Amino acid sequence: MAEESHVIRKMKVSFFPHGPVMSSSLPGYIMFFIILSVHKGDSAQFKVIGPDHPIMATAGEDIVLPCHLSPRVSAENMEVRWYRSQFYSPVHLYRDGDNQNERQMPDYQGRTEFLRDDIANGSVALRIRHVRPSDEGQYRCFFRSSVFHEESLLELKVAGLGSAPLISVEGYQDGGIRMVCRSAGWYPEPEVLWRDPSGQPLTSLSETKPRGANGLFETQSSIIMSETSNQSLSCHIRNTLLNQEKESTVYIAGNLHAKIRKIQAEKRKLLENISELQEEIRRLQAEIGKHLDNISELHEEIRAHLENISELNEKISGLQRELEWRKALVCPTNVTLDPNTANAQLIISEDRKSVRRGIARQEVPDNPERFHSFCLLGCERFTSGRHYWEVEVGDGGFWAVGVARESMRRKGGIRFNPEQGIWAVERCGDQYRALTSPETPMPLSERPKKIGVYLDYEAELVAFYDTGNETLIFTFMSASFTGETILPFFWVGIGVLLKVYP
């Protein structure tokens, strides 16, 4: 009161030096109240109020960190700073009526936004875009006027609910089938648990939880399923922070153990045959060496032996290709359909495992990846290795399945042949053809219900099998991939439903 009285006395001296107040002194009154109001605003103290509980954010989404002044005075002319451990390395800085982020922490550059719609009432907020696990921790919301400053402490917690577990068969081990459960996108580190059909926990064989470049955890857990164990099991992955989990269940057919043992026995037999054939080749080569002294007399015999060697080498190549296909059967590639490439009239199932042609076009964007023809591609992109999947074609009269280059033409008319980057087989009515240039007829004794597609990228080989009788129906040799990315390819005729496995 003493300070305010002093101001009033000064005002009286400055604006009313001649005694009683006259009507001409009105401007003096106005200036007095303006100066008194500014003086009170500069000298006022305040508190900074933030959330009284941790703020929960989902990895990859945006989050808002709010705080306000009490009493609710304007903060338009104040400095507002969010920082973590270093005051002079702010997460975001507002000063002199604008953002001042020259010294902003590198991890937050381009990711923050100052929300000031209610700044006149002392209420502001900070939006952080695309939250990462590294954003988790404490933040300080700092206000400073010309005469006073104060701050509040906020805590941000980050959680990531990853993808649904994917269970796959990885082979035969220790008298049982080795099953692996994989998932990605978790934070913090999740709990992984296998359960039998009654919900009882099972002991896993091994478990890894590495962190990806985005700071989120990827899980991989394996278990051995013996012949005597239950044929059904589930993999549960739990986020303890959110108290939420995702699970997947798999059922193993009772004869799968026998099939895997049979494949392994065939593999051993094939290896023995290869060893015997290689020994035969060495014997023939030694015999040829003995007769080289008399080339003219042994010329026809050598020619015969060379023909035998060529036939044997061809047999070895065939056995090796057969062996690689058998190996691929044990651990097939999980193929899904890419809706971004599908013709607007094609209808893809929710799990992206089947497709059929609809009657009318769907309302979808005509992006560069989308086909004008009734085609689509798989999501999986191959640049190396061996891969195998199966396509159920049913009784439909018109379809084509195979692989294609990622750079293939998508718009206008397309010719299905290797020159256009497509290696496929088709059914056209009652005829089966390999889409070579020109096309190659495939006289089949039985109509295949399911086509197996085998890709060996390094060998530049694409083979097709009738899975019903396990017979090879066609092989593209020396396919010119030229180092490009290869994807599964499908063409869908009227009344056809294509399903991919696994």
Residue pairs with C-beta under 8 A, 6 or more apart in sequence:
4 36
7 35
7 36
7 39
8 32
11 28
11 31
11 32
11 35
14 28
15 25
15 27
15 28
15 29
15 31
15 32
16 25
16 28
41 73
41 74
41 145
42 145
42 146
42 147
43 147
43 148
44 71
44 73
44 145
44 148
45 148
45 150
46 69
46 70
46 71
46 73
46 122
46 143
46 145
46 148
46 150
47 69
47 70
47 150
47 152
48 67
48 68
48 69
48 70
48 141
48 142
48 143
48 150
48 151
48 152
49 67
49 68
49 69
49 70
49 152
50 65
50 66
50 67
50 141
50 152
50 153
50 154
51 66
51 154
54 155
54 156
54 157
55 63
55 65
55 154
55 155
55 156
55 157
56 157
56 159
57 63
57 128
57 131
57 135
57 156
57 157
57 158
57 159
58 131
58 158
58 159
58 160
58 161
59 131
59 132
59 133
59 158
59 159
59 160
59 185
59 187
59 214
59 215
59 216
60 130
60 131
60 160
61 130
61 131
62 127
62 128
62 129
62 130
62 131
63 127
63 128
63 131
63 156
64 115
64 125
64 126
64 127
64 128
65 82
65 125
65 126
65 127
65 128
65 139
65 141
65 154
65 156
66 123
66 124
66 125
67 123
67 124
67 125
67 141
67 152
67 154
68 118
68 121
68 122
68 123
68 124
69 75
69 122
69 123
69 143
70 122
71 122
72 121
72 122
72 123
73 122
74 119
74 120
74 121
74 122
75 119
75 122
75 124
75 143
76 97
76 119
76 120
77 97
77 145
77 146
78 143
78 144
78 145
79 93
79 94
79 95
79 142
79 143
79 144
79 149
80 93
80 94
80 95
80 114
80 124
80 141
80 142
80 143
81 87
81 90
81 92
81 93
81 94
81 95
81 140
81 141
81 142
81 144
82 90
82 91
82 92
82 93
82 112
82 126
82 139
82 140
82 141
82 142
83 89
83 90
83 91
83 139
83 140
83 142
84 91
84 105
84 137
84 138
84 139
84 140
86 105
87 142
88 103
89 103
89 104
89 105
90 101
90 103
90 104
90 105
91 104
91 105
91 108
91 112
91 126
91 128
91 139
92 99
92 101
92 104
92 108
92 112
92 114
92 126
93 99
93 100
93 101
93 103
93 104
94 100
94 114
94 116
94 124
99 114
101 109
101 112
104 112
107 132
107 134
107 135
108 128
111 128
111 129
111 130
112 126
112 127
112 128
112 129
113 126
113 127
113 129
114 124
114 126
115 124
115 125
115 126
115 127
116 124
118 124
126 141
128 135
131 158
132 158
132 214
132 215
133 158
133 160
133 187
133 188
133 214
133 215
133 216
134 215
135 156
135 158
136 156
136 157
136 158
137 155
137 156
138 153
138 154
138 155
138 156
139 153
139 154
139 155
139 156
140 151
140 152
140 153
140 154
141 151
141 152
141 154
142 149
142 150
142 151
143 149
143 150
143 151
157 241
158 187
159 187
159 188
159 239
159 241
159 242
160 185
160 186
160 187
160 216
160 217
160 239
161 185
161 186
161 239
161 242
161 244
161 246
162 183
162 184
162 185
162 186
162 190
162 216
162 217
162 219
162 237
162 239
162 246
163 183
163 184
163 185
163 246
164 183
164 246
164 247
164 248
165 181
165 182
165 183
165 219
165 235
165 236
165 237
165 246
165 247
165 248
166 181
166 182
166 183
166 248
166 334
167 179
167 180
167 181
167 235
167 248
167 249
167 250
168 179
168 180
168 182
168 331
168 334
168 502
169 177
169 178
169 179
169 252
169 256
169 330
169 331
170 178
170 179
170 180
170 222
170 331
171 177
171 178
171 260
171 330
171 331
172 178
172 257
172 260
172 261
172 264
172 330
173 224
174 224
175 224
175 226
175 227
176 224
176 225
176 226
176 227
176 229
176 257
177 224
177 225
177 252
177 256
177 257
177 260
178 205
178 222
178 223
178 224
178 225
179 222
179 223
179 224
179 225
179 233
179 250
180 220
180 221
180 222
181 192
181 194
181 219
181 220
181 221
181 222
181 223
181 235
181 237
181 248
182 218
182 219
182 220
183 218
183 219
183 237
183 246
184 212
184 216
184 217
184 218
184 219
185 216
185 217
185 218
186 216
186 217
186 218
186 219
186 237
186 239
187 215
187 216
187 217
187 239
188 217
188 239
188 240
188 241
189 209
189 217
190 209
190 217
190 219
190 237
190 238
190 239
190 240
191 237
191 238
191 240
192 204
192 207
192 209
192 219
192 221
192 235
192 236
192 237
192 238
193 201
193 235
193 236
193 238
194 201
194 202
194 203
194 204
194 221
194 223
194 233
194 234
194 235
194 236
195 201
195 202
195 233
195 234
195 236
196 202
196 229
196 230
196 232
196 233
197 230
197 232
197 233
197 234
202 223
202 233
203 223
204 221
204 222
204 223
205 222
205 223
205 224
206 221
206 222
207 219
207 220
207 221
207 222
208 219
208 220
208 221
209 217
209 218
209 219
209 220
210 217
210 218
211 217
211 218
212 218
219 237
221 235
223 233
225 231
225 233
225 252
227 257
231 251
231 252
231 253
231 254
232 249
232 250
232 251
232 252
233 249
233 250
234 247
234 248
234 249
234 250
235 247
235 248
235 249
236 245
236 246
236 247
237 245
237 246
237 247
238 244
238 245
239 245
260 330
263 326
263 329
263 330
266 326
267 323
267 326
267 327
270 319
270 322
270 323
270 326
271 323
273 319
274 316
274 319
274 320
277 312
277 315
277 316
277 319
278 316
280 312
281 309
281 312
281 313
284 305
284 308
284 309
285 309
287 305
288 302
288 305
291 297
291 298
291 301
291 302
292 298
295 302
321 456
321 461
321 463
321 475
324 386
324 454
324 456
325 388
325 452
325 454
325 463
325 465
327 386
328 386
328 387
328 388
328 454
329 388
332 388
332 389
332 390
332 501
332 502
333 380
333 387
333 388
333 389
334 380
334 389
334 502
335 378
335 379
335 380
335 389
335 488
335 500
335 502
336 351
336 352
336 353
336 378
336 379
336 380
336 500
337 348
337 352
337 353
337 354
337 355
337 376
337 377
337 378
337 379
337 490
337 500
338 352
338 369
338 376
338 377
338 378
338 379
338 487
339 348
339 352
339 364
339 376
340 367
340 369
340 370
341 369
341 370
341 371
341 375
341 376
341 377
341 410
342 348
342 355
342 364
342 370
342 371
342 375
342 376
343 370
343 371
343 372
343 373
343 374
343 375
343 376
344 361
344 362
344 364
344 366
344 370
345 357
345 358
345 359
345 360
345 361
345 362
345 374
346 355
346 356
346 357
346 358
346 374
346 376
346 492
347 355
347 356
347 357
347 358
347 362
348 354
348 355
348 376
349 355
352 379
353 499
353 500
353 501
354 497
354 498
354 499
354 500
355 376
355 490
355 492
355 497
355 498
356 492
356 496
356 497
356 498
357 374
357 492
357 493
357 494
357 495
357 496
364 370
368 410
369 410
370 410
371 410
371 411
371 414
372 410
372 411
372 412
373 413
373 414
373 491
374 491
374 492
374 493
375 414
375 489
375 490
375 491
375 492
376 490
376 492
377 404
377 406
377 487
377 488
377 489
377 490
378 487
378 488
378 489
378 490
378 500
379 487
380 387
380 487
380 488
381 406
381 485
381 486
381 487
382 403
382 455
382 457
382 485
382 486
382 487
383 457
383 483
383 485
383 486
384 457
384 458
385 457
385 458
386 454
386 455
386 456
386 457
387 454
387 455
387 457
388 452
388 453
388 454
388 455
389 452
389 453
389 488
389 500
389 501
389 502
390 450
390 451
390 452
390 453
390 467
390 500
390 501
390 502
391 401
391 450
391 451
391 453
391 490
391 498
391 499
391 500
391 501
392 449
392 450
392 497
392 498
392 499
392 500
392 501
393 399
393 401
393 427
393 448
393 449
393 450
393 451
393 496
393 498
394 449
394 496
394 497
395 447
395 449
396 427
396 493
396 495
396 496
396 497
396 498
397 427
397 428
397 429
397 430
397 493
397 495
397 496
398 426
398 427
398 428
398 429
398 493
398 494
398 496
399 426
399 427
399 490
399 491
399 492
399 493
399 496
399 498
400 416
400 424
400 425
400 426
400 427
400 435
400 489
400 490
400 491
401 424
401 425
401 426
401 451
401 453
401 464
401 488
401 489
401 490
401 491
401 498
402 422
402 423
402 424
402 425
402 435
402 453
402 462
402 464
402 488
402 489
403 422
403 423
403 424
403 453
403 455
403 462
403 486
403 487
403 488
403 489
404 421
404 422
404 423
404 424
404 486
404 487
404 489
405 421
405 422
405 481
405 484
405 485
405 486
405 487
406 484
406 485
406 486
406 487
407 421
407 484
408 414
408 420
408 421
408 422
409 420
409 421
414 420
414 422
416 422
416 424
416 426
416 435
416 491
417 435
417 436
417 437
417 439
418 436
418 437
418 476
418 479
418 480
419 437
421 484
422 435
422 489
423 435
423 462
423 476
423 479
424 435
424 489
424 491
425 432
425 433
425 434
425 435
425 442
425 451
425 464
425 473
425 474
426 432
426 433
426 435
426 491
431 441
432 441
432 442
432 443
432 444
432 473
433 439
433 440
433 441
433 442
434 440
434 442
434 464
434 474
434 476
436 476
440 474
442 473
442 474
444 466
444 473
446 466
446 468
446 469
448 466
448 467
448 468
448 473
449 467
449 468
450 466
450 467
450 468
450 501
451 464
451 465
451 466
451 467
451 473
452 464
452 465
452 466
452 467
453 462
453 463
453 464
453 488
454 461
454 462
454 463
454 464
454 465
455 461
455 462
455 486
456 462
456 463
457 481
457 486
460 477
460 478
460 479
460 480
460 481
461 475
461 476
461 477
461 479
462 475
462 476
462 479
463 472
463 474
463 475
463 476
464 472
464 473
464 474
464 475
465 471
465 472
465 473
466 473
488 500
490 498
492 498
